[in-house]
Structures are given as structure tokens and as C-alpha cells.
Amino acid sequence: MSTQQIPVVVLAGFLGAGKTTLLNHVLRSARGTRIGVMVNDFGDIGIDAMTVAGQVGSTVSLGNGCLCCAVDASELDEYLEVLARPSSRLDVIVIEASGLAEPQELVRMVLASENERIVYGGLVQVVDAAEFSATRQRHPETDRHLPIADLVVVNKADRVSEDELRAVHGTVRGLAGKAVVVDARHGRIDPELLFDRVVPDGEIEGQMSIEDILYGEDDPQAHPHAEYETVSLAASVPLHPRRLMAFLDGRPEGLYRIKGFVDFGAADPANRYAVHAVGRFLRFYPEPWPEGEERLTQLVLIGSGIDAAGLRKELAACELNGPQDAPDEHGMWGVLRYVQRTEDQPDEPQGVSGQG
């Protein structure tokens, strides 16, 4: 099994919300991360594609190791194949939806893709704080888009008063359910919310890069690390599959991403399980334990407004309590529902958990 699939992030929002500004910020912040960009243009002139790539047409290089192409929705699979080729050496693919696109259709197409080299990386919905009420009036479908988002970026937060921003947050949270909601100014969010940044050779993780110096600002709010929290934990005791699935199915509001490896002990002694969760999406990848490696569960949880101590307590409750606590013969069924099936295996529900 390959655990190095390329996450495909869908970036959506109505015209003027700031999608391209956010995307350009992410590209400038890429540093050692190779990003493939698909700009979903429906007009004759690909304005957004030209803004991002400087030209429209076939796949072009952005000069920083990233690639861009402008496509129609009908070409999505074709260009996913192109960008996901091993020769492209991409770490993440971002699809910028047209301002008039139906994001659920793009999400459905990504989830339905048979390309084994990609995995769904979440739906990011950008809203304009200053124009939110007017946008909902002009585009009532906003109320349909927000509930399927995994992350909502309330952009242009600096253009409204604190009271107005609180009102926008209240409405967004009411519509978006358990999606993570973060504020942004000029589209600046930390790319680590969307994908794992690759640290270039010779760079110390966390240090300022040339890009930071060139594009950074004195305003501390330009670096919104405070918008999210990361909780890392390791457990030497195997986890009970049923209790872990209960935790994942009911994961709390604000918990956006989960990644790492799980040890299920005697329930599957031959394999560890890589886990990839974003929003409501969940998938496991069983793979043989590396020879000589200590058997640990190692997880990283990323979210906004999360209760670190509470999460640690809930996950500690998933640990096995001795031989008498061994899972029954069907204990792994809940996990296996989210293991990607191969062609010779029967179809079972997998890919999107019942709750985000």
C-alpha cells in the first residue's frame, strides 16, 4: 500500500471572495512544497488562470517547482492524471473552482476518481466577511455550499467591525456545522492547515526562508498560526478499533485534520494503519510494520479551538486495558470500511465517514 498519495484540495467561493488571493499566498508560501494548481475556468478568457500562471492552455511551470493548468470541469480527470504522474513529483494539488461552480460536483468527481495516486484533501470555502450578507442574497446557494465545506475561510476580516465579524461567524457556524472556521486578511492562511509543507534540504524547520523575508509583513496577523492548534501524541499501548472508530465518528467541532499511524495490536499484528482524515473524509491504509521499528500509535491532530487535554483523554480511553479487553472477531470491521478497495476486492462503503 502507498501512503504517499497526493491530497487534492478543492478551493471554492463566490466571485470576489478572495480565492485567487489565497491561492497566490499559498504558492508564495510553498517554499519546498511542489503544488499542482488546476484553475476551473468556464469563460472564454481564463482571468484567474492568467493571474495565477500568466497564461492559459496546457500545463505550465510557475517557476517555483509548482505547476498550473486551466481546465473545464469535464477535463478534471484528464488533468488529475497529468498532475499526479510520478514524474511531476507533486506534493499537493489545489483545484480553484470557478466562482459559479458547484463545489459538491467537483468534490464528487475527486472522490469518484479511480486514480490511486490521489486522495481527497478537503473542501475549502472562502467567504467575504464584508459582503457576506449581500452574497447570500445574490447567491442563496451559499447556504447549500457551506454545510459541505471542511474548512471555511472568512476572508477580508479586517474590513468589518468586531461586531460584524462575530455576526458573520455566527451565521457561518450555523450553516457549516462542524467545519473549521478561520479568519483571514488578504487570503493569508497557514498552508499547514491544508497540507504538510515539505522542508527543503538545508533548511531548518521553523526558520524564516527567503520567501518569508520577501513576502512577509511586520503585521503579526499576517502570520495566522494562532488560528489553529496542533496536538501530537504517541501511545505504546495498542488501540481498540471499535473505540477509536467511535472517537473518529464523533470527532469534535474544530478538529480538521488527523494523520499518523495506528497500532491495533492483536486485531491485526502484521500491519500498522496509516490514517488520513480531513473534515468528514476518512481513510485507512494498512501496511506491514517496518522491521525493527517500535510499535507505537503516533497521531497528529490539527484544528481550531480544539481542546488538547480533552482529545488526549478521549484517545487514551481508546487504549486496550489488558488481555480481557481484546477486540472480538468483528472488531476491525469499522476500520476496514475505510480501507481503499482494490479491483479484486468487493465494494464496501468507504471514503467519507458518517460525521466530520
Secondary structure, 3 states (H helix, E strand, C coil): CCCCCEEEEEEECCCCCCHHHHHHHHHHCCCCCCEEEEEECCCCCCHHHHHHHCCCCCCEECCCCCEEEEECHHHHHHHHHHHCCHHHCCCEEEEECCCCCCHHHHHHHHHHCCCCCEEEEEEEEEEECCCHHHHHHHCCCHHHHHHHCCEEEEECHHHCCHHHHHHHHHHHHHHHCCCEEEECCCCCCCHHHCCCCCCCCCCCCCCCCHHHHHHCCCCHHHCCHHHCEEEEEEECCCECHHHHHHHHHCCCCCEEEEEEEECCHHHCCCEEEEEEEECCEEEEEEEECCCCCCCCEEEEEEECCCCHHHHHHHHHCCECCCHHHCCCCCCCHHHHCCECCCCCCCCCCCEECCCC
